[in-house]
Protein backbone atom coordinates (compact mmCIF):
# COMPACT_ATOMS: atom_id res chain seq x y z
CA UNK A 1 0.00 0.00 0.00
CA UNK A 2 1.31 3.46 -0.86
CA UNK A 3 1.90 5.80 2.07
CA UNK A 4 -0.39 8.31 0.31
CA UNK A 5 -3.28 5.84 0.11
CA UNK A 6 -6.33 6.92 2.08
CA UNK A 7 -7.12 4.62 5.02
CA UNK A 8 -9.86 4.52 7.63
CA UNK A 9 -7.44 4.63 10.57
CA UNK A 10 -3.82 5.55 11.16
CA UNK A 11 -2.20 4.71 14.49
CA UNK A 12 0.93 6.47 15.76
CA UNK A 13 2.47 5.02 18.89
CA UNK A 14 3.68 2.05 20.81
CA UNK A 15 4.46 -1.48 19.73
CA UNK A 16 6.02 -4.11 22.00
CA UNK A 17 6.96 -7.76 22.04
CA UNK A 18 5.31 -9.50 24.99
CA UNK A 19 6.94 -12.51 26.61
CA UNK A 20 4.07 -13.98 28.63
CA UNK A 21 5.09 -16.25 31.53
CA UNK A 22 2.10 -18.14 32.96
CA UNK A 23 2.21 -19.10 36.65
CA UNK A 24 -0.33 -20.33 39.20
CA UNK A 25 0.08 -17.24 41.37
CA UNK A 26 2.36 -14.24 41.49
CA UNK A 27 5.62 -15.29 43.16
CA UNK A 28 6.45 -14.06 46.64
CA UNK A 29 9.75 -12.29 47.14
CA UNK A 30 12.61 -14.76 47.29
CA UNK A 31 10.44 -17.70 46.24
CA UNK A 32 10.97 -20.31 43.56
CA UNK A 33 7.86 -21.22 41.53
CA UNK A 34 7.13 -23.38 38.52
CA UNK A 35 5.81 -21.68 35.37
CA UNK A 36 3.26 -23.33 33.09
CA UNK A 37 4.20 -21.84 29.71
CA UNK A 38 6.11 -19.08 27.96
CA UNK A 39 4.71 -17.38 24.85
CA UNK A 40 6.26 -14.60 22.78
CA UNK A 41 3.55 -12.47 21.19
CA UNK A 42 3.19 -9.06 19.49
CA UNK A 43 1.59 -6.30 21.53
CA UNK A 44 1.75 -2.58 22.27
CA UNK A 45 -1.08 -0.12 22.86
CA UNK A 46 -1.52 1.54 19.48
CA UNK A 47 -0.23 -1.35 17.37
CA UNK A 48 -2.74 -3.73 18.95
CA UNK A 49 -5.65 -1.31 18.49
CA UNK A 50 -4.77 -0.88 14.81
CA UNK A 51 -4.61 -4.64 14.24
CA UNK A 52 -8.03 -5.11 15.85
CA UNK A 53 -9.65 -2.50 13.59
CA UNK A 54 -8.03 -4.08 10.54
CA UNK A 55 -9.44 -7.48 11.52
CA UNK A 56 -12.92 -5.95 11.74
CA UNK A 57 -12.70 -4.69 8.18
CA UNK A 58 -11.26 -1.19 8.49
CA UNK A 59 -8.28 -0.20 6.33
CA UNK A 60 -5.39 0.85 8.55
CA UNK A 61 -1.87 2.23 8.72
CA UNK A 62 0.53 1.96 11.65
CA UNK A 63 3.51 4.25 12.33
CA UNK A 64 6.11 3.32 14.94
CA UNK A 65 9.73 2.46 15.63
CA UNK A 66 11.35 -0.97 15.88
CA UNK A 67 14.86 -2.28 16.33
CA UNK A 68 16.71 -4.59 13.97
CA UNK A 69 16.11 -7.84 15.85
CA UNK A 70 13.83 -10.87 15.62
CA UNK A 71 11.12 -8.94 17.46
CA UNK A 72 11.00 -6.40 14.62
CA UNK A 73 10.49 -9.25 12.16
CA UNK A 74 7.68 -10.58 14.37
CA UNK A 75 5.91 -7.22 14.15
CA UNK A 76 6.33 -6.96 10.39
CA UNK A 77 4.92 -10.45 9.93
CA UNK A 78 1.98 -9.74 12.23
CA UNK A 79 1.08 -6.54 10.37
CA UNK A 80 1.48 -8.21 6.98
CA UNK A 81 -0.68 -11.15 8.04
CA UNK A 82 -3.75 -8.95 8.53
CA UNK A 83 -3.01 -6.30 5.88
CA UNK A 84 -1.96 -3.30 7.97
CA UNK A 85 0.09 -0.71 6.03
CA UNK A 86 3.01 -0.69 8.49
CA UNK A 87 5.34 2.30 8.27
CA UNK A 88 8.03 1.02 10.62
CA UNK A 89 11.00 3.27 11.33
CA UNK A 90 14.00 0.97 11.95
CA UNK A 91 16.80 1.61 14.43
CA UNK A 92 20.05 -0.26 13.74
CA UNK A 93 21.92 -2.11 16.47
CA UNK A 94 18.93 -1.73 18.76
CA UNK A 95 16.53 -4.16 20.42
CA UNK A 96 12.82 -3.57 19.91
CA UNK A 97 10.71 -2.75 22.95
CA UNK A 98 10.22 -5.77 25.20
CA UNK A 99 7.65 -6.54 27.88
CA UNK A 100 7.88 -9.42 30.33
CA UNK A 101 4.38 -10.29 31.52
CA UNK A 102 3.81 -12.49 34.56
CA UNK A 103 0.32 -13.93 34.19
CA UNK A 104 -1.40 -15.67 37.11
CA UNK A 105 -4.24 -18.19 37.06
CA UNK A 106 -6.89 -15.45 37.44
CA UNK A 107 -5.74 -13.78 34.22
CA UNK A 108 -4.28 -10.77 36.03
CA UNK A 109 -0.90 -9.67 34.72
CA UNK A 110 2.15 -7.87 36.03
CA UNK A 111 4.21 -6.10 33.37
CA UNK A 112 7.96 -5.47 33.33
CA UNK A 113 9.13 -3.47 30.33
CA UNK A 114 12.32 -2.14 28.81
CA UNK A 115 12.66 0.38 26.02
CA UNK A 116 15.84 1.75 24.49
CA UNK A 117 15.62 5.55 24.31
CA UNK A 118 16.52 5.33 20.61
CA UNK A 119 13.09 3.81 20.01
CA UNK A 120 11.41 7.12 20.83
CA UNK A 121 9.36 8.16 17.81
CA UNK A 122 10.36 11.74 16.98
CA UNK A 123 8.44 14.41 15.08
CA UNK A 124 11.10 14.19 12.36
CA UNK A 125 10.20 10.52 11.83
CA UNK A 126 6.65 11.41 10.76
CA UNK A 127 5.39 12.17 7.27
CA UNK A 128 2.39 14.42 7.03
CA UNK A 129 0.75 12.34 4.29
CA UNK A 130 0.65 9.33 6.64
CA UNK A 131 -1.60 11.33 8.94
CA UNK A 132 -3.69 13.42 6.58
CA UNK A 133 -4.65 10.46 4.40
CA UNK A 134 -6.87 8.87 7.02
CA UNK A 135 -10.33 9.26 8.47
CA UNK A 136 -9.23 8.68 12.07
CA UNK A 137 -5.95 9.03 13.96
CA UNK A 138 -5.27 7.05 17.14
CA UNK A 139 -2.29 7.81 19.40
CA UNK A 140 -0.94 6.95 22.84
CA UNK A 141 1.15 9.12 25.12
CA UNK A 142 4.51 7.35 25.14
CA UNK A 143 6.07 9.46 22.37
CA UNK A 144 4.18 12.57 23.35
CA UNK A 145 5.92 15.09 21.10
CA UNK A 146 5.42 13.02 17.94
CA UNK A 147 1.85 12.19 18.93
CA UNK A 148 1.12 15.87 19.53
CA UNK A 149 2.42 16.82 16.08
CA UNK A 150 0.41 14.04 14.42
CA UNK A 151 -2.71 15.19 16.26
CA UNK A 152 -2.12 18.82 15.21
CA UNK A 153 -1.76 17.76 11.57
CA UNK A 154 -4.90 15.66 11.90
CA UNK A 155 -6.90 18.54 13.39
CA UNK A 156 -5.82 20.83 10.52
CA UNK A 157 -6.84 18.18 7.95
CA UNK A 158 -10.21 17.42 9.57
CA UNK A 159 -9.11 13.95 10.71
CA UNK A 160 -10.78 12.85 13.96
CA UNK A 161 -8.33 12.01 16.76
CA UNK A 162 -8.67 9.47 19.58
CA UNK A 163 -6.07 8.72 22.22
CA UNK A 164 -5.15 6.15 24.85
CA UNK A 165 -3.46 7.74 27.86
CA UNK A 166 -2.35 5.95 31.00
CA UNK A 167 -0.09 8.59 32.56
CA UNK A 168 0.41 12.35 32.64
CA UNK A 169 3.46 12.35 30.39
CA UNK A 170 5.45 15.61 30.04
CA UNK A 171 3.79 17.68 27.31
CA UNK A 172 0.60 15.62 27.35
CA UNK A 173 -1.60 18.72 27.53
CA UNK A 174 -0.26 19.86 24.14
CA UNK A 175 -1.40 16.51 22.76
CA UNK A 176 -4.84 16.59 24.39
CA UNK A 177 -5.62 20.00 22.87
CA UNK A 178 -6.01 18.34 19.47
CA UNK A 179 -7.80 15.17 20.62
CA UNK A 180 -11.50 14.67 19.85
CA UNK A 181 -12.06 11.44 21.78
CA UNK A 182 -10.04 11.34 24.99
CA UNK A 183 -10.09 7.80 26.45
CA UNK A 184 -7.86 7.39 29.48
CA UNK A 185 -7.29 4.90 32.28
CA UNK A 186 -8.93 5.09 35.70
CA UNK A 187 -6.18 7.10 37.39
CA UNK A 188 -5.56 9.70 34.70
CA UNK A 189 -8.51 12.13 35.19
CA UNK A 190 -7.94 12.59 38.92
CA UNK A 191 -4.16 12.80 38.50
CA UNK A 192 -4.44 15.45 35.78
CA UNK A 193 -7.10 17.63 37.41
CA UNK A 194 -6.43 17.05 41.11
CA UNK A 195 -10.12 16.18 41.60
CA UNK A 196 -10.81 12.95 43.52
CA UNK A 197 -14.21 12.16 42.00
CA UNK A 198 -13.81 10.59 38.56
CA UNK A 199 -17.05 11.97 37.11
CA UNK A 200 -16.17 15.50 38.21
CA UNK A 201 -12.62 15.05 36.90
CA UNK A 202 -13.90 13.96 33.46
CA UNK A 203 -16.15 17.01 33.32
CA UNK A 204 -13.21 19.24 34.21
CA UNK A 205 -11.03 17.65 31.51
CA UNK A 206 -13.78 18.24 28.98
CA UNK A 207 -14.02 21.87 30.12
CA UNK A 208 -10.27 22.39 29.82
CA UNK A 209 -9.82 20.88 26.39
CA UNK A 210 -11.95 21.11 23.20
CA UNK A 211 -12.74 17.38 22.99
CA UNK A 212 -16.00 15.79 21.94
CA UNK A 213 -15.76 13.14 24.65
CA UNK A 214 -13.79 12.55 27.86
CA UNK A 215 -13.94 8.91 28.93
CA UNK A 216 -12.24 6.54 31.34
CA UNK A 217 -11.95 2.76 31.37
CA UNK A 218 -12.44 1.17 34.80
CA UNK A 219 -11.50 -2.49 34.32
CA UNK A 220 -14.26 -4.84 35.46
CA UNK A 221 -16.12 -1.80 36.78
CA UNK A 222 -16.86 -0.80 33.18
CA UNK A 223 -16.36 2.60 31.59
CA UNK A 224 -17.69 6.11 32.06
CA UNK A 225 -17.85 8.97 29.54
CA UNK A 226 -18.86 12.64 29.56
CA UNK A 227 -19.97 14.15 26.24
CA UNK A 228 -20.46 17.71 27.47
CA UNK A 229 -24.12 17.22 28.32
CA UNK A 230 -24.61 13.75 29.80
CA UNK A 231 -22.61 11.21 31.78
CA UNK A 232 -22.71 7.74 30.21
CA UNK A 233 -21.94 4.54 32.12
CA UNK A 234 -21.26 1.17 30.46
CA UNK A 235 -21.03 -1.97 32.59
CA UNK A 236 -18.34 -4.54 31.87
CA UNK A 237 -19.18 -8.09 30.76
CA UNK A 238 -18.53 -11.22 32.81
CA UNK A 239 -16.41 -13.69 30.83
CA UNK A 240 -13.97 -16.49 31.68
CA UNK A 241 -10.74 -14.51 31.98
CA UNK A 242 -7.48 -16.01 30.70
CA UNK A 243 -5.37 -12.86 30.21
CA UNK A 244 -6.26 -9.20 30.77
CA UNK A 245 -3.35 -8.00 28.60
CA UNK A 246 -4.61 -5.78 25.78
CA UNK A 247 -8.11 -5.25 27.17
CA UNK A 248 -7.71 -1.47 27.17
CA UNK A 249 -6.20 -1.46 23.67
CA UNK A 250 -9.16 -3.49 22.42
CA UNK A 251 -11.64 -1.17 24.14
CA UNK A 252 -10.17 1.78 22.21
CA UNK A 253 -10.28 -0.21 18.98
CA UNK A 254 -13.91 -1.12 19.57
CA UNK A 255 -14.77 2.51 20.21
CA UNK A 256 -13.05 3.58 16.99
CA UNK A 257 -14.89 0.86 15.06
CA UNK A 258 -18.18 2.18 16.46
CA UNK A 259 -17.27 5.71 15.35
CA UNK A 260 -16.48 4.37 11.90
CA UNK A 261 -19.92 2.74 11.78
CA UNK A 262 -21.64 5.96 12.86
CA UNK A 263 -23.25 4.33 15.88
CA UNK A 264 -24.67 6.33 18.81
CA UNK A 265 -22.40 6.68 21.83
CA UNK A 266 -24.15 4.03 23.94
CA UNK A 267 -23.61 1.41 21.24
CA UNK A 268 -19.99 2.49 20.73
CA UNK A 269 -19.32 1.96 24.44
CA UNK A 270 -21.15 -1.38 24.46
CA UNK A 271 -19.17 -2.67 21.50
CA UNK A 272 -15.90 -1.46 23.00
CA UNK A 273 -16.70 -3.15 26.31
CA UNK A 274 -17.75 -6.40 24.64
CA UNK A 275 -14.64 -6.48 22.46
CA UNK A 276 -12.38 -5.87 25.47
CA UNK A 277 -14.08 -8.62 27.47
CA UNK A 278 -13.71 -11.22 24.71
CA UNK A 279 -10.06 -10.29 24.26
CA UNK A 280 -9.51 -11.40 27.86
CA UNK A 281 -10.71 -14.94 27.08
CA UNK A 282 -7.55 -15.87 25.13
CA UNK A 283 -3.83 -15.44 25.80
CA UNK A 284 -2.05 -12.33 24.52
CA UNK A 285 -2.74 -8.68 23.81
CA UNK A 286 -4.26 -9.62 20.46
CA UNK A 287 -5.29 -13.19 21.21
CA UNK A 288 -9.01 -12.84 21.79
CA UNK A 289 -10.02 -10.48 19.02
CA UNK A 290 -13.40 -11.91 18.02
CA UNK A 291 -15.64 -11.21 15.06
CA UNK A 292 -18.12 -8.35 15.06
CA UNK A 293 -20.96 -10.89 15.25
CA UNK A 294 -19.48 -12.59 18.31
CA UNK A 295 -19.15 -9.23 20.06
CA UNK A 296 -22.72 -8.31 19.19
CA UNK A 297 -23.90 -11.68 20.52
CA UNK A 298 -22.15 -10.98 23.83
CA UNK A 299 -23.78 -7.54 24.00
CA UNK A 300 -27.22 -9.10 23.39
CA UNK A 301 -26.88 -12.10 25.69
CA UNK A 302 -23.91 -11.63 28.02
CA UNK A 303 -24.01 -11.11 31.76
CA UNK A 304 -22.59 -7.86 33.12
CA UNK A 305 -20.95 -6.84 36.35
CA UNK A 306 -23.18 -4.72 38.63
CA UNK A 307 -22.50 -1.03 38.78
CA UNK A 308 -20.11 -0.33 41.67
CA UNK A 309 -21.41 1.66 44.62
CA UNK A 310 -19.11 4.63 44.00
CA UNK A 311 -20.66 5.09 40.53
CA UNK A 312 -24.26 4.58 41.63
CA UNK A 313 -25.14 8.25 41.13
CA UNK A 314 -24.13 8.26 37.44
JOHU-V499746 format. One record per backbone hydrogen bond with DSSP energy under -0.5 kcal/mol. NH is the residue of the N-H (numbers start at 1). CO is the residue of the C=O. E is the energy in kcal/mol with one decimal. If there is no record, write none. Layout:
# JOHU-V499746
<<NH:CO:E> <NH:CO:E>>
This chain:
# JOHU-V499746
<<5:2:-1.8> <7:133:-1.7> <8:59:-1.1> <9:59:-2.0> <10:136:-2.4> <11:61:-2.7> <12:138:-2.4> <13:11:-0.5> <13:63:-1.8> <16:43:-1.7> <17:97:-2.1> <18:16:-0.6> <18:41:-3.3> <19:17:-0.6> <19:99:-3.2> <20:18:-0.8> <20:39:-3.3> <21:19:-0.6> <21:101:-3.3> <22:20:-0.6> <22:37:-2.5> <23:103:-3.1> <24:34:-0.6> <31:28:-2.1> <36:22:-3.7> <37:22:-0.8> <39:20:-2.1> <41:18:-3.1> <41:39:-0.6> <43:16:-3.1> <47:14:-2.3> <48:44:-2.5> <49:45:-1.7> <50:46:-2.4> <51:47:-2.1> <52:48:-2.0> <53:49:-2.0> <54:50:-2.2> <55:51:-2.2> <56:52:-1.4> <57:54:-1.6> <58:53:-2.4> <61:9:-1.9> <62:85:-2.1> <63:11:-2.8> <64:87:-1.4> <66:89:-2.0> <68:94:-2.2> <73:69:-1.4> <74:70:-2.1> <75:71:-2.0> <76:72:-2.3> <77:73:-2.5> <78:74:-2.1> <79:75:-2.6> <80:76:-2.6> <81:77:-2.1> <82:78:-0.9> <82:79:-0.7> <83:79:-1.3> <84:79:-2.1> <85:60:-2.2> <86:84:-1.3> <87:62:-3.5> <87:85:-0.7> <88:86:-1.0> <89:64:-2.9> <89:87:-0.5> <90:88:-0.7> <91:66:-1.5> <94:91:-0.7> <98:114:-2.0> <99:17:-2.7> <100:112:-3.8> <101:19:-2.8> <101:99:-0.6> <102:100:-0.6> <102:110:-2.8> <103:21:-2.9> <103:101:-0.7> <104:102:-0.5> <104:108:-2.4> <105:24:-1.7> <107:104:-2.0> <110:102:-2.0> <112:100:-3.0> <114:98:-2.4> <119:116:-2.4> <120:117:-1.5> <125:122:-1.8> <126:123:-1.6> <130:127:-1.2> <131:127:-0.9> <131:128:-0.7> <132:128:-2.7> <133:129:-1.6> <134:132:-1.4> <135:7:-1.2> <136:8:-1.8> <137:160:-2.8> <138:10:-2.5> <139:162:-1.8> <140:12:-0.9> <141:164:-0.8> <144:141:-0.7> <144:142:-1.0> <146:121:-0.5> <147:143:-2.6> <148:144:-2.7> <149:145:-1.8> <150:146:-2.5> <151:147:-2.5> <152:148:-2.1> <153:149:-2.6> <154:150:-2.4> <155:151:-2.6> <156:152:-2.1> <157:153:-1.7> <158:154:-0.6> <158:155:-0.9> <159:154:-2.9> <160:135:-1.7> <162:137:-2.9> <163:181:-1.8> <164:139:-2.0> <165:183:-1.3> <169:167:-1.7> <172:169:-2.1> <174:171:-0.7> <175:171:-1.1> <176:172:-2.6> <177:173:-1.6> <178:175:-1.8> <179:176:-2.1> <180:161:-1.8> <181:161:-2.6> <182:180:-0.6> <182:213:-2.6> <183:163:-1.5> <183:181:-0.8> <184:182:-0.6> <184:215:-2.5> <185:165:-1.8> <189:185:-0.7> <191:187:-2.1> <192:188:-2.8> <193:189:-2.3> <194:190:-2.2> <201:197:-2.4> <202:198:-2.4> <203:199:-2.0> <204:200:-2.1> <205:201:-2.4> <206:202:-2.4> <207:203:-1.8> <208:204:-2.3> <209:205:-2.2> <211:209:-1.9> <212:180:-2.0> <213:180:-1.8> <214:226:-2.2> <215:182:-3.3> <216:224:-2.7> <217:184:-2.3> <218:222:-3.1> <221:218:-1.8> <222:219:-1.9> <223:234:-2.2> <224:216:-2.2> <225:232:-2.6> <226:214:-2.8> <227:230:-1.9> <232:225:-3.5> <232:230:-0.5> <234:223:-2.8> <238:303:-3.3> <239:237:-0.6> <241:239:-0.8> <242:280:-3.6> <243:280:-2.1> <244:107:-2.5> <247:244:-1.9> <250:246:-2.4> <251:247:-2.1> <252:248:-2.1> <253:249:-2.1> <254:250:-2.8> <255:251:-2.2> <256:252:-2.4> <257:253:-2.6> <258:254:-2.1> <259:255:-2.2> <260:256:-2.6> <261:257:-1.7> <262:258:-0.7> <262:259:-1.0> <263:258:-2.1> <267:264:-0.6> <268:264:-2.1> <269:265:-2.6> <270:266:-2.0> <271:267:-2.7> <272:268:-2.4> <273:269:-2.5> <274:270:-2.7> <275:271:-2.7> <276:272:-2.2> <277:273:-2.2> <278:274:-2.2> <279:275:-1.7> <280:276:-1.0> <280:277:-0.9> <281:278:-1.5> <282:279:-1.0> <287:284:-0.9> <289:286:-0.8> <290:288:-0.7> <295:291:-2.0> <296:292:-2.5> <297:293:-2.3> <298:294:-1.9> <299:295:-2.3> <300:296:-2.1> <301:297:-2.3> <302:298:-3.2> <305:236:-2.7> <311:308:-1.8> <312:309:-1.6> <314:311:-1.6>>
